[in-house]
Each structure stands twice: as structure tokens, then as C-alpha cells.
Amino acid sequence: MSKSNSTMAKQIAHAAIAFEKRRTGNHVPKSVTVVLSEGTLVITLHEALSPAERAMARSPAGAAQIQDFHRQLFAGSSDSLRKEIERITGMEVREATAAVEPNTGAVVQAFTTGTVVQVFLLAGSAPTETWSGSDPADLSRQTSSSSSSIG
């Protein structure tokens, strides 16, 4: 495929925003993050919950209802987004799931090709990095990296 990952990621972000707008009735997230690496695509819609949903999510029972509602809504309506992702990437989407973090209003949509995806929403913003490997020695070896801090 001649498209770069950043171009595909941007196209997927636009598709995700359009999908969210259609499915929620014009409510759009504050921002979108797309991570496309190997056979995994993770779309995070930041501050995607409506004010009413955020208010409801303040209680544990309300948060559980919001999470369940968005999982069901995604499961029942994600076919158009899956097709658009397939068109953009040229790859079949074999699995898809959505999770809501009610405290921040983030909606995470993970599309995988048969792998386990673990998504952690961080409290801050980290620089973009990716690493991929399959060598058992690389996977079992502990690595260290140097870092510096100013302050």
C-alpha cells in the first residue's frame, strides 16, 4: 500500500469522528488518537461522553450503565466504521471492541487481527513511540533506557 501510516491514521481518525457523530447525534469528541501498528489499530476518542453521560458516570452504577451502553451501541453499529477501516488499510478487520473510561469520557475502540490488546489510558501525554518484536530473546530480556530530567 502506498499510503504512509500517518496518512492512514489521519484518515481513520476522520472516519472515527464521522462515525461517532452519526452514532451519537452530532456529539463529537474533543480529540482523537489513532495508533496503527502491525495488525493492531487502537482509536481513542477523548472526552467523547455527553455532559449527561459524564454526570451519570459519577456513580459506580451509572458508570457501569454508560460502559455497557457504549459497548452495546458499538457492537450494533460499528459495521460502517469497520468497512471504512478496511478500505483505508486494505486489511480485513477480524475483531473489534469498545470500552469507555467514564471518569475522563474517553472511548477506546480496539480493532485487532486475533491478538490480545491491552490499552492503558495515561493521566498525561507521552511522546509517540512504537516497538514491535518477535524474537523470544528480545521478549524475555529486560531492557533499560537512559532518561534525563530537567529540574
Backbone torsions as a table, in degrees:
resi	resn	phi	psi	omega
1	MET	NA	135.9	-173.9
2	SER	-84.3	-14.4	-178.3
3	LYS	-76.1	140.0	176.1
4	SER	-77.4	161.4	179.2
5	ASN	-61.3	-35.5	-179.8
6	SER	-67.3	-36.2	176.7
7	THR	-67.7	-43.4	177.3
8	MET	-63.2	-43.0	-179.7
9	ALA	-60.5	-41.9	179.4
10	LYS	-65.8	-42.2	177.7
11	GLN	-62.9	-41.1	178.8
12	ILE	-65.2	-40.2	177.4
13	ALA	-59.1	-45.5	178.6
14	HIS	-63.6	-40.2	178.1
15	ALA	-64.3	-40.1	-179.8
16	ALA	-66.1	-39.3	177.7
17	ILE	-64.7	-45.3	179.0
18	ALA	-62.6	-41.5	178.2
19	PHE	-61.4	-47.4	-178.9
20	GLU	-63.0	-39.5	179.3
21	LYS	-63.6	-42.9	178.8
22	ARG	-66.6	-41.7	-172.8
23	ARG	-78.3	-23.9	-177.7
24	THR	-109.2	-1.6	179.0
25	GLY	78.0	57.0	173.8
26	ASN	81.2	-2.5	175.0
27	HIS	-80.5	122.5	179.9
28	VAL	-116.1	150.8	179.3
29	PRO	-68.5	160.2	177.9
30	LYS	-67.4	-38.9	177.7
31	SER	-155.7	167.8	-178.4
32	VAL	-133.2	137.8	172.6
33	THR	-120.3	131.0	178.3
34	VAL	-121.1	126.6	174.5
35	VAL	-119.5	118.2	-179.7
36	LEU	-120.2	114.4	-178.2
37	SER	-144.6	122.0	-180.0
38	GLU	53.1	-121.1	-177.2
39	GLY	-99.6	21.3	-177.1
40	THR	-127.1	136.9	176.3
41	LEU	-128.5	126.4	176.0
42	VAL	-123.2	126.3	178.0
43	ILE	-113.8	123.7	176.4
44	THR	-113.9	122.6	177.3
45	LEU	-101.0	108.0	-175.5
46	HIS	-81.8	136.3	-179.4
47	GLU	51.2	52.0	-175.4
48	ALA	-90.5	-11.9	-178.9
49	LEU	-81.4	147.3	176.7
50	SER	-72.4	163.4	177.1
51	PRO	-56.9	-38.1	178.9
52	ALA	-65.5	-40.4	178.6
53	GLU	-66.6	-39.8	178.0
54	ARG	-63.0	-40.3	178.4
55	ALA	-64.6	-43.5	179.7
56	MET	-63.9	-34.7	-175.9
57	ALA	-74.0	-3.0	179.7
58	ARG	-68.7	-25.5	177.4
59	SER	-99.7	150.5	179.1
60	PRO	-57.5	-40.7	-179.9
61	ALA	-66.9	-41.6	178.2
62	GLY	-65.3	-40.6	178.4
63	ALA	-61.6	-42.0	179.0
64	ALA	-63.8	-39.7	178.3
65	GLN	-64.2	-42.9	179.7
66	ILE	-63.1	-44.9	179.1
67	GLN	-60.2	-46.8	-179.5
68	ASP	-64.4	-43.2	179.8
69	PHE	-58.8	-47.4	-177.9
70	HIS	-69.7	-34.3	175.5
71	ARG	-62.2	-47.3	-179.7
72	GLN	-65.8	-42.0	179.8
73	LEU	-62.0	-43.9	178.8
74	PHE	-64.7	-45.9	-179.2
75	ALA	-59.9	-37.3	-176.9
76	GLY	-85.7	-12.1	-173.5
77	SER	-131.7	6.4	-172.9
78	SER	-83.5	-2.7	-176.2
79	ASP	-57.9	-41.4	-179.3
80	SER	-66.0	-38.0	177.8
81	LEU	-68.7	-40.1	177.1
82	ARG	-58.9	-45.0	180.0
83	LYS	-63.3	-39.4	179.4
84	GLU	-67.7	-39.2	177.0
85	ILE	-64.4	-41.0	177.5
86	GLU	-62.5	-40.0	178.5
87	ARG	-64.7	-44.4	-176.8
88	ILE	-69.3	-45.5	-174.6
89	THR	-88.6	-22.2	-174.7
90	GLY	76.2	13.4	-179.5
91	MET	-123.5	144.7	176.2
92	GLU	-68.3	139.8	171.8
93	VAL	-92.3	113.7	-176.4
94	ARG	-91.6	-26.8	179.6
95	GLU	-144.6	153.0	175.7
96	ALA	-154.0	143.5	176.7
97	THR	-149.9	161.1	177.8
98	ALA	-133.8	146.6	176.2
99	ALA	-138.1	147.2	179.8
100	VAL	-116.3	133.8	172.3
101	GLU	-102.1	98.9	-169.5
102	PRO	-64.3	-28.2	-178.4
103	ASN	-68.3	-37.3	-179.4
104	THR	-100.8	-14.1	-178.1
105	GLY	79.4	14.5	179.8
106	ALA	-80.4	137.1	174.3
107	VAL	-114.5	123.2	-179.6
108	VAL	-108.8	125.7	177.2
109	GLN	-114.5	116.9	-178.8
110	ALA	-109.8	129.7	177.7
111	PHE	-118.8	121.4	-176.6
112	THR	-127.2	167.5	174.8
113	THR	-114.6	59.0	174.6
114	GLY	85.3	19.9	-179.7
115	THR	-111.5	172.2	173.5
116	VAL	-92.1	129.9	179.7
117	VAL	-115.1	125.0	175.2
118	GLN	-113.2	123.3	-177.1
119	VAL	-117.0	129.0	177.7
120	PHE	-120.9	122.6	176.4
121	LEU	-89.9	119.1	-176.9
122	LEU	-88.9	156.5	-178.8
123	ALA	-77.4	-15.6	-179.1
124	GLY	-128.0	-163.6	-179.4
125	SER	-116.5	122.8	179.6
126	ALA	-107.3	155.1	176.5
127	PRO	-65.4	152.9	-179.0
128	THR	-72.8	128.8	177.3
129	GLU	-145.1	150.1	171.3
130	THR	-138.0	151.5	172.4
131	TRP	-146.4	141.3	178.7
132	SER	-143.1	140.7	179.2
133	GLY	-162.7	158.8	178.4
134	SER	-136.2	-3.5	178.4
135	ASP	-71.2	119.3	-179.2
136	PRO	-53.2	-34.1	178.3
137	ALA	-64.8	-40.7	177.7
138	ASP	-65.8	-38.3	-176.0
139	LEU	-73.9	-30.1	-177.2
140	SER	-94.2	-18.4	-178.2
141	ARG	-78.9	134.4	174.7
142	GLN	-81.2	135.4	179.3
143	THR	-112.9	153.7	175.4
144	SER	-125.6	149.3	177.0
145	SER	-132.2	148.3	178.9
146	SER	-88.4	148.0	176.4
147	SER	-141.7	158.2	177.3
148	SER	-128.5	153.9	177.3
149	SER	-131.9	151.2	178.3
150	ILE	-109.5	129.8	177.0
151	GLY	154.1	NA	NA
